[in-house]
Amino acid sequence: MEVELTVDGKRIEINHFVQDILGSTVLGAAATLHGVDKDCKELLVKVKQ
C-alpha cells in the first residue's frame, strides 16, 4: 500500500507504519459505504478546513 500526504501543496514524507495506519483506516471506512468496491485500486480524500 502506498499513501501520500500533501498539506497546503507540500508533500509530507511518512514512513511505512504511518502509511499502513492511514491507508487501512481510510480504506476500511470507505469500504463500508454503499457503492464503494472493496477491491478499489485508488482512493482520494481531500480535506479542507
Backbone as XML, in Angstrom:
<?xml version="1.0"?>
<chain id="A" units="angstrom">
  <residue number="1" name="MET">
    <atom name="N" x="0.846" y="-1.165" z="0.000"/>
    <atom name="CA" x="0.000" y="0.000" z="0.000"/>
    <atom name="C" x="0.898" y="1.237" z="0.000"/>
  </residue>
  <residue number="2" name="GLU">
    <atom name="N" x="0.572" y="2.173" z="-0.861"/>
    <atom name="CA" x="1.312" y="3.431" z="-0.923"/>
    <atom name="C" x="0.364" y="4.574" z="-0.584"/>
  </residue>
  <residue number="3" name="VAL">
    <atom name="N" x="0.750" y="5.391" z="0.372"/>
    <atom name="CA" x="-0.060" y="6.526" z="0.810"/>
    <atom name="C" x="0.780" y="7.787" z="0.700"/>
  </residue>
  <residue number="4" name="GLU">
    <atom name="N" x="0.206" y="8.839" z="0.123"/>
    <atom name="CA" x="0.874" y="10.133" z="0.033"/>
    <atom name="C" x="0.092" y="11.140" z="0.864"/>
  </residue>
  <residue number="5" name="LEU">
    <atom name="N" x="0.809" y="11.996" z="1.571"/>
    <atom name="CA" x="0.190" y="13.049" z="2.376"/>
    <atom name="C" x="0.710" y="14.390" z="1.878"/>
  </residue>
  <residue number="6" name="THR">
    <atom name="N" x="-0.203" y="15.270" z="1.474"/>
    <atom name="CA" x="0.146" y="16.600" z="0.998"/>
    <atom name="C" x="-0.622" y="17.614" z="1.833"/>
  </residue>
  <residue number="7" name="VAL">
    <atom name="N" x="0.075" y="18.579" z="2.405"/>
    <atom name="CA" x="-0.542" y="19.618" z="3.237"/>
    <atom name="C" x="-0.206" y="20.974" z="2.632"/>
  </residue>
  <residue number="8" name="ASP">
    <atom name="N" x="-1.248" y="21.717" z="2.272"/>
    <atom name="CA" x="-1.078" y="23.034" z="1.647"/>
    <atom name="C" x="-0.090" y="22.991" z="0.481"/>
  </residue>
  <residue number="9" name="GLY">
    <atom name="N" x="-0.208" y="21.938" z="-0.340"/>
    <atom name="CA" x="0.630" y="21.806" z="-1.522"/>
    <atom name="C" x="2.009" y="21.227" z="-1.278"/>
  </residue>
  <residue number="10" name="LYS">
    <atom name="N" x="2.371" y="20.979" z="-0.028"/>
    <atom name="CA" x="3.694" y="20.438" z="0.304"/>
    <atom name="C" x="3.560" y="18.955" z="0.648"/>
  </residue>
  <residue number="11" name="ARG">
    <atom name="N" x="4.345" y="18.126" z="-0.048"/>
    <atom name="CA" x="4.310" y="16.692" z="0.227"/>
    <atom name="C" x="5.030" y="16.407" z="1.536"/>
  </residue>
  <residue number="12" name="ILE">
    <atom name="N" x="4.376" y="15.662" z="2.399"/>
    <atom name="CA" x="4.916" y="15.300" z="3.708"/>
    <atom name="C" x="5.378" y="13.841" z="3.643"/>
  </residue>
  <residue number="13" name="GLU">
    <atom name="N" x="6.626" y="13.609" z="3.977"/>
    <atom name="CA" x="7.153" y="12.242" z="3.994"/>
    <atom name="C" x="6.592" y="11.497" z="5.203"/>
  </residue>
  <residue number="14" name="ILE">
    <atom name="N" x="6.084" y="10.305" z="4.966"/>
    <atom name="CA" x="5.584" y="9.466" z="6.056"/>
    <atom name="C" x="6.168" y="8.063" z="5.891"/>
  </residue>
  <residue number="15" name="ASN">
    <atom name="N" x="6.480" y="7.428" z="7.021"/>
    <atom name="CA" x="7.097" y="6.095" z="6.964"/>
    <atom name="C" x="6.041" y="5.023" z="6.666"/>
  </residue>
  <residue number="16" name="HIS">
    <atom name="N" x="6.481" y="3.804" z="6.456"/>
    <atom name="CA" x="5.583" y="2.711" z="6.072"/>
    <atom name="C" x="4.553" y="2.414" z="7.154"/>
  </residue>
  <residue number="17" name="PHE">
    <atom name="N" x="4.925" y="2.528" z="8.409"/>
    <atom name="CA" x="3.984" y="2.276" z="9.505"/>
    <atom name="C" x="2.815" y="3.261" z="9.434"/>
  </residue>
  <residue number="18" name="VAL">
    <atom name="N" x="3.117" y="4.542" z="9.270"/>
    <atom name="CA" x="2.069" y="5.565" z="9.186"/>
    <atom name="C" x="1.255" y="5.383" z="7.904"/>
  </residue>
  <residue number="19" name="GLN">
    <atom name="N" x="1.919" y="5.008" z="6.807"/>
    <atom name="CA" x="1.191" y="4.735" z="5.569"/>
    <atom name="C" x="0.178" y="3.611" z="5.775"/>
  </residue>
  <residue number="20" name="ASP">
    <atom name="N" x="0.594" y="2.548" z="6.441"/>
    <atom name="CA" x="-0.311" y="1.425" z="6.704"/>
    <atom name="C" x="-1.488" y="1.844" z="7.570"/>
  </residue>
  <residue number="21" name="ILE">
    <atom name="N" x="-1.220" y="2.635" z="8.619"/>
    <atom name="CA" x="-2.299" y="3.069" z="9.517"/>
    <atom name="C" x="-3.292" y="3.968" z="8.781"/>
  </residue>
  <residue number="22" name="LEU">
    <atom name="N" x="-2.780" y="4.990" z="8.089"/>
    <atom name="CA" x="-3.667" y="5.902" z="7.366"/>
    <atom name="C" x="-4.429" y="5.181" z="6.263"/>
  </residue>
  <residue number="23" name="GLY">
    <atom name="N" x="-3.714" y="4.398" z="5.484"/>
    <atom name="CA" x="-4.348" y="3.696" z="4.367"/>
    <atom name="C" x="-5.410" y="2.712" z="4.817"/>
  </residue>
  <residue number="24" name="SER">
    <atom name="N" x="-5.098" y="1.912" z="5.816"/>
    <atom name="CA" x="-6.060" y="0.922" z="6.312"/>
    <atom name="C" x="-7.295" y="1.586" z="6.910"/>
  </residue>
  <residue number="25" name="THR">
    <atom name="N" x="-7.092" y="2.681" z="7.625"/>
    <atom name="CA" x="-8.213" y="3.391" z="8.240"/>
    <atom name="C" x="-9.148" y="3.969" z="7.190"/>
  </residue>
  <residue number="26" name="VAL">
    <atom name="N" x="-8.579" y="4.665" z="6.214"/>
    <atom name="CA" x="-9.399" y="5.295" z="5.179"/>
    <atom name="C" x="-10.073" y="4.235" z="4.299"/>
  </residue>
  <residue number="27" name="LEU">
    <atom name="N" x="-9.328" y="3.225" z="3.881"/>
    <atom name="CA" x="-9.927" y="2.170" z="3.062"/>
    <atom name="C" x="-11.021" y="1.414" z="3.818"/>
  </residue>
  <residue number="28" name="GLY">
    <atom name="N" x="-10.783" y="1.147" z="5.081"/>
    <atom name="CA" x="-11.784" y="0.452" z="5.889"/>
    <atom name="C" x="-13.064" y="1.249" z="6.019"/>
  </residue>
  <residue number="29" name="ALA">
    <atom name="N" x="-12.949" y="2.550" z="6.247"/>
    <atom name="CA" x="-14.130" y="3.406" z="6.364"/>
    <atom name="C" x="-14.856" y="3.500" z="5.025"/>
  </residue>
  <residue number="30" name="ALA">
    <atom name="N" x="-14.114" y="3.695" z="3.941"/>
    <atom name="CA" x="-14.731" y="3.835" z="2.619"/>
    <atom name="C" x="-15.410" y="2.544" z="2.171"/>
  </residue>
  <residue number="31" name="ALA">
    <atom name="N" x="-14.834" y="1.411" z="2.514"/>
    <atom name="CA" x="-15.382" y="0.116" z="2.093"/>
    <atom name="C" x="-16.764" y="-0.140" z="2.675"/>
  </residue>
  <residue number="32" name="THR">
    <atom name="N" x="-17.111" y="0.531" z="3.761"/>
    <atom name="CA" x="-18.432" y="0.338" z="4.364"/>
    <atom name="C" x="-19.508" y="1.160" z="3.656"/>
  </residue>
  <residue number="33" name="LEU">
    <atom name="N" x="-19.106" y="2.067" z="2.767"/>
    <atom name="CA" x="-20.061" y="2.933" z="2.083"/>
    <atom name="C" x="-20.664" y="2.236" z="0.866"/>
  </residue>
  <residue number="34" name="HIS">
    <atom name="N" x="-21.944" y="2.499" z="0.640"/>
    <atom name="CA" x="-22.663" y="1.920" z="-0.491"/>
    <atom name="C" x="-22.030" y="2.381" z="-1.800"/>
  </residue>
  <residue number="35" name="GLY">
    <atom name="N" x="-21.748" y="1.462" z="-2.691"/>
    <atom name="CA" x="-21.199" y="1.793" z="-3.997"/>
    <atom name="C" x="-19.685" y="1.777" z="-4.077"/>
  </residue>
  <residue number="36" name="VAL">
    <atom name="N" x="-19.003" y="1.550" z="-2.958"/>
    <atom name="CA" x="-17.534" y="1.506" z="-2.971"/>
    <atom name="C" x="-17.093" y="0.052" z="-3.055"/>
  </residue>
  <residue number="37" name="ASP">
    <atom name="N" x="-16.315" y="-0.261" z="-4.074"/>
    <atom name="CA" x="-15.796" y="-1.616" z="-4.267"/>
    <atom name="C" x="-14.675" y="-1.869" z="-3.268"/>
  </residue>
  <residue number="38" name="LYS">
    <atom name="N" x="-14.757" y="-2.962" z="-2.540"/>
    <atom name="CA" x="-13.736" y="-3.280" z="-1.539"/>
    <atom name="C" x="-12.365" y="-3.529" z="-2.169"/>
  </residue>
  <residue number="39" name="ASP">
    <atom name="N" x="-12.337" y="-3.801" z="-3.469"/>
    <atom name="CA" x="-11.075" y="-4.054" z="-4.172"/>
    <atom name="C" x="-10.657" y="-2.853" z="-5.027"/>
  </residue>
  <residue number="40" name="CYS">
    <atom name="N" x="-11.029" y="-1.649" z="-4.610"/>
    <atom name="CA" x="-10.679" y="-0.463" z="-5.400"/>
    <atom name="C" x="-9.159" y="-0.325" z="-5.484"/>
  </residue>
  <residue number="41" name="LYS">
    <atom name="N" x="-8.691" y="0.271" z="-6.559"/>
    <atom name="CA" x="-7.255" y="0.410" z="-6.793"/>
    <atom name="C" x="-6.701" y="1.722" z="-6.251"/>
  </residue>
  <residue number="42" name="GLU">
    <atom name="N" x="-7.537" y="2.756" z="-6.198"/>
    <atom name="CA" x="-7.085" y="4.066" z="-5.730"/>
    <atom name="C" x="-8.249" y="4.787" z="-5.071"/>
  </residue>
  <residue number="43" name="LEU">
    <atom name="N" x="-7.948" y="5.520" z="-4.013"/>
    <atom name="CA" x="-8.953" y="6.286" z="-3.286"/>
    <atom name="C" x="-8.340" y="7.640" z="-2.952"/>
  </residue>
  <residue number="44" name="LEU">
    <atom name="N" x="-9.062" y="8.701" z="-3.229"/>
    <atom name="CA" x="-8.550" y="10.043" z="-2.978"/>
    <atom name="C" x="-9.480" y="10.741" z="-2.004"/>
  </residue>
  <residue number="45" name="VAL">
    <atom name="N" x="-8.903" y="11.287" z="-0.930"/>
    <atom name="CA" x="-9.637" y="12.051" z="0.070"/>
    <atom name="C" x="-9.022" y="13.437" z="0.130"/>
  </residue>
  <residue number="46" name="LYS">
    <atom name="N" x="-9.857" y="14.456" z="0.070"/>
    <atom name="CA" x="-9.379" y="15.825" z="0.142"/>
    <atom name="C" x="-10.110" y="16.495" z="1.308"/>
  </residue>
  <residue number="47" name="VAL">
    <atom name="N" x="-9.359" y="17.054" z="2.241"/>
    <atom name="CA" x="-9.941" y="17.694" z="3.424"/>
    <atom name="C" x="-9.583" y="19.167" z="3.400"/>
  </residue>
  <residue number="48" name="LYS">
    <atom name="N" x="-10.602" y="20.016" z="3.538"/>
    <atom name="CA" x="-10.365" y="21.468" z="3.641"/>
    <atom name="C" x="-10.954" y="21.945" z="4.948"/>
  </residue>
  <residue number="49" name="GLN">
    <atom name="N" x="-10.279" y="22.885" z="5.575"/>
    <atom name="CA" x="-10.839" y="23.461" z="6.815"/>
    <atom name="C" x="-10.818" y="24.965" z="6.747"/>
  </residue>
</chain>
